[in-house]
Amino acid sequence: MLQDVRQNMQRTPTANAGRISLDDALRKEIRSQQQQIRNLTDYIPLEGTVNEDAYIIGPGDQFLVGFAGTEEEKYIVPVGADGFLILPYSSSIKVSEKSLRQAKADIIEGLSKYFRAQDISVTLVSARLFVVHVTGMVSLPGAYVVSAVDRVNSAVEAAGGALLSAQLSRVKLIRDGDTLAVDLNRYKTSGVLASNPTLRDGDVIFVPGFDPASAWVFLSGASFTDGTINIDRGESVSKLISRVGADRDRIDFGTVNLIRGGESRLLNLLSDDREVALASGDSVFLSLLPDSVYVGGRVVSGGSVKYVGGLSARAYVAMAGGISKEGSMGKVCIYRHGEKLSERKAGGIKPGDAIIVGTDGFYYVSETVKSIGQLGTFISAIYVITRN
């Protein structure tokens, strides 16, 4: 396309030229390319402005090269498969593997032989598409098409997402023979983009799974990743929690249970216990902060419900489906830190309380009468049978 454009040039511009003479065919070509430029904005969504120092140019990237003058000219110029960019009025230059900032500087330098530098504009208008490979503990391992602004987690999700046995804190990114460690759990829980790097042409992403031959622990409770997890030699409980991306805002760090050899030990990670080293086969249970209320006893659907300040015991019972036919609100007890309290003595429901609805006294009487009646019927039946 650019060769056709060049053939339609009336003359070659000089170093001081502000514009060149254009015939109708060239004007039509320029208008067509300007429309293509407007369409390019719909191709690939971006997170924001591209970092010119971090973005690496590759085949398929598209630049908008413009020349200011009496009549402005703009050209869409793609990077070829060989990494070279064919510039209007100039020779080709290699831009592949260079940062966006360096590539733009080289393009302007190449064109400054024909135009004043202040009249030249160079913009990246479309990020390239390429193939990466996602392997390991994902639903659909294979090759996937991504863009140069996509990140590792995007490729993992494109592959159907990680399996339950995936060790997301130990993802490996293989690039140009080097292996980079990627902690996707840190990205998921803390939003650290450095733990979710952008992709490049030919990247291979390996999501490891549980290795039974290596040291492991079983982690459960208020963690981001429940299940069996491999550990490093001498890794502490606090470092494990940080590595797997546990829901740290909800963990009660003062009551972490470490079970080893059948014996349970209560750890306070707010003290020196945070450096307790794990051993293979340990189980770690992370307790939640008491931000809920337990409702049980004679209710329709007992269990934990979210704590809401100012609600009465009756309101929490309603949140548990209401009282069953056997229960009575007159038999409600509040348990707080192991102590049994009446509603009046409790002085309102607090986080961590347990509300237990007792059995209605009338229910006991009716069930007793019903049992006596059934017993009488049974005796009468035996009497009739024996008489016959």
N, C-alpha and C positions, 0 to 999 in steps of 0.2 A: 504494500500500500504506500509506504514512504517513497519507494522508488518511483511510483507513478506521480507522486507529489513533486518529486525533484524534477522529473521530466517536464512538468508544466511550468517550471520557474522561468520567468522572462530574463532574469540575469542573476548572477551570483552577487550577494550583498558584500559590501566592503566592511572593514573594521568599524567604520563610523556610521554605518547605515542604521537609520532608525526603523525602516521598513523596506519591503521589496515590492516590485510591481506584481500584481496578481491578475490572472485571467479568470474568466467565469468558472472554469472547471476547478481551479484551485480554491476559489471562494466557496463553491459548493462543497468541496471536500472538507474545508475548515468548519463550515456550519454542521456538517454531518458528524465530525469528530467532537464538536462542542456538545452535541446532543448525547453522544456516547459518554462524555464526561459527566453529564447530569445523571445518566442512568447508572453510573458506577456506584453512586452513593447507596444504591439499594442492594449491593452484592453481599457485603460482609459487615455485621455489626461489630463495633469497636467498644472497648471499655472506656476509652477516652482518647486524648491526644497520644499518638504513638511516640514513644521515647526514641529520639533520633540516635542516641548513643547505644541503646540496647537492641534495637531492631536491626537484624542482619538481612541484607538483600539476597534474593535468590531468584531462580528462573520462574517466571510467571508474574512477578511484581509488575505493576504498571505505573509509569510516571506521566505526569502532565508537564510538558515543556512549553513555555510561552515566551513570546518575544513582544516587547512593548514598542509602539511606534504610532504612526498616523492611523494605522489599522492593526489591531492586535491579532496575533496569530497564536494558536494553541494546537499542540499535537499530543496524542496519546502514544506513548512509546513503551512497549513491553520489553522486559528482560528476556532474552532468548534462552533456549535450553543449554547453550554453551556459557551462559553467564554474561554475555555481552549485550550492550545497549546500542542500537543504531540511532545516531542522533541526526536530526535534520541539518543539512548543509555541512555536516562534519563527518569524520570517521567514527567507527564504533569504538567503544571503550568497555573494559571489563569492570562490572560493578558487583558481581556475585561475591559473597563472603565478606563484603565490606559493610560497615555500619551505615545507616541511612544518612547520617551527617556527612561521612566521608564520601559516599556515593554522590550526594548532591553537590559537594564541593568539586569533585572531579568532573561532573557534567558541566557545571558552570565554567570551569577552566577550559574544557574542550571547546565550548561554544564561544568563549571570549575572543577567539581568533577572528570571529566574524561579526560579533555583536558586542556592544558595551556591556560589561558585567551587570550594571544597574538596570539594564533593559531585559535581563534574563530572569525568568522565574521557573523553579523546579519544585514539583509537589508529588508526593506519593499518593495516588488516588485509589489504588486497589491492592489489597494484600493478596498474595498468591495462595493457591491451594496445592496441597501435596499429600503424600501417603505416609502414615506412621503405622507401626505394628504394636498391638496391645496383646500381651501374653500373660500367662499365669492364672491366678484365681479371680477370673472375670467370667461373666455368663457366656460371652461369645468372643473368644480370642480370635484375632485376625487382623487384617489390614483395613485402615479407615482413613477416609479423606478428611483432612482438617485444614484450617487456615493458619497463616503465620502469626495470628493474634490469639489463637486457641492455646489453652494450657493443659497440663497433664491430666487434671481431673476431668476436663471435657472429653478427652479421649477415653478415659476409663468408663465414663458414663455412656459414651457412644457404643462401647463394647458390652452394654447391658448392665453395667455396674459391677462392683466387687461382690464376691461371694462372702458368706458369713465367716469362712475360715481365713479370709484375706488379712494380711498383716499390713495395714495401710500406712503404718509409721515407718515401714522399711521398703517402700517402693524403690525400684531401681530404674534409672533413665540411662540407657546406653546410647551414646552419641559419639560418632567418629572414633570408636575404639575405647573411649573412656566411659566409666560407670559412675554416675552421679547419684547420691542418696537423696531421696525425696520423701518428706514426711507429710503425707496428705492429711493425716489426723490433725496435725497442727494447723493446717490450712482450714479444715472443716470446723474446728472448734474455736480458733482464734482469729481467723481471717488473715493470716500472714501470707501475702502473695509470694514472698520469697520461697515458701514451702510448696508452691504450685507454679513452677516455671513455665514460660511459654515454650512451644514446640518448634522444632526445626526439621527440615527435610531429612527423611530417613531415620528419625528417632525410633528406638525400640523401648517400650515401657513394659517392665516385668513386675507384676504384682505377686509377691511371695505369699505362701500359705503356711499353715502350721507344720513345723518339722518335728516329728516325734523323737528323732534322734538327738535333738538339742534340748537344753534345759528349758523347762516350761512351768507356768503357774496357771491356775484357773482363777479368772477374775470375774466377779459378779457384783450385782447391786447397781449403784448409781454411776455406772461407767458408760462411756460412749460405745465401747466395744466389749460386750460380754463374751465369755468363752475362754478357750484354752489359748494362751499366748506364749510365744517363746520369749525368753529373757536373756540378757547379757550376764556374763559372769560378774558377780558382786553387785548387780543392779539393786538399788534400794526401792522400797515401796513408793516413796514420793516420786522418784524418777520414772517408775513404771506408770504411775497415774498420769504424769505429764506427757509421757511418750505416746500412750494410747489415746490421748485426747478425751479423758473422762470429763463428765459434766461437772466441772470444778465449782460452778456457782451453787450447786445443790448438795455437794458432799459434806458430810459432817466429819471433818478431819480429826476431830477429837475422839471419835469412836470408830476406828477402822479395825475390823477383825482379821487377824492372821491365823489361819488354821494349819498346823504342821504336826504330822504324826498323830493325828486324832485329837490333839490338844489345841484349844483356842486361846489366843492371846489378844488382848485389847490394846491397840496402839493409839497414841495421841501424836498425830503428825504435826501438831502445833508446837511440840517440844522436840527433844533430841531423838524421839522415836522415828522421825522422818528419815534417818539414815540407817534404819534396820535393813540388813541385806536379805534378799530373797534366796530361797533354795528351791531346786527343782522339785515339783510335786506340791508346793505350797498352794493354799487357796486363800484368796483375799476377797473379803466382802466389804463393799463400800456402803455405809449407811447414808440415807438421805437426811438432810436437815429437816427438823419437824415442822414442815409447812403444810401439813395435812391433818385431818381429824379422822379417826377410825370410828365407824358406826357399826355395831353388831348386836347380837341377841335376837329378839323377836321383831326383825324388820324384814321387808320383802327382799331387798338386795343389799346385803351387808358388804362392807369393805371401806377402803380409804376414799375420802372425798376431800376436795381442795378446801383449805381453810379460807374463810372470808370473815374478816373482823366484824364484830357486832351482831352476828347471828345467834339465835337461841338454839338450845338443844333440839327443840321441836323442828326448827328449820333444817338442821342437819339430818334429822330422822327423815324428813320429807325428801331430802336429796338422796337418801338411800332407798327410796321407793315407798316410804311410809311404814306404818306399823302393820305387822301381820295380824291375823285374826286371834292369835294367841297372846299378843302383847298388850301392854298398857303404858301410857305415858306417866301414870302414877308410879311406875316401877323403874323409872330411869335412874341410872347411877353414872357418875362421871369418875373416870380413873385418870389420875394425874401423877406421874412419877411413881406409880405403884400404889398410890393412896386412893381409897374409895371415898368419893365425896358426893353429897347431895347437890342438886342444882343450885340451891340457895347458898350452900357453903362454898361451892366452886366459884361463885361470883362471875359467871360468864364463861363461855368456851374459849380456850386458848389453843394455839398450835401444838400438836402432839397429844392432845387429849383423846381419850377413848370413851365413846358414849355407848353404853350397853342398856338395851331395853329389856326389862324383865317380863315374866309371864303374868298375865292377869289372874288375880285370885279367883274370879268367877269361872275362868277357864278350867282351873283345877277342880272346882266343885262339879261343873257340868261333865267333865271327863270322868270324875269318880262315879257320878250317878249313872252315866252311860255304861261304865264298866260293870256296875252292880246289876243294871238291867240286863246286860248281855250275859252276866253270870246266871241270873235267875232264869233266863230263857234256856240256857244250856242245861241247868239242873232239871228244868221241866221236861226237856227233850229226853234226857237220860231216864227220867222216871217213866215216861210213856214207853220208851223202848223196852225197859226191863219188865214192865207190866205185861207187855205183849210176848 
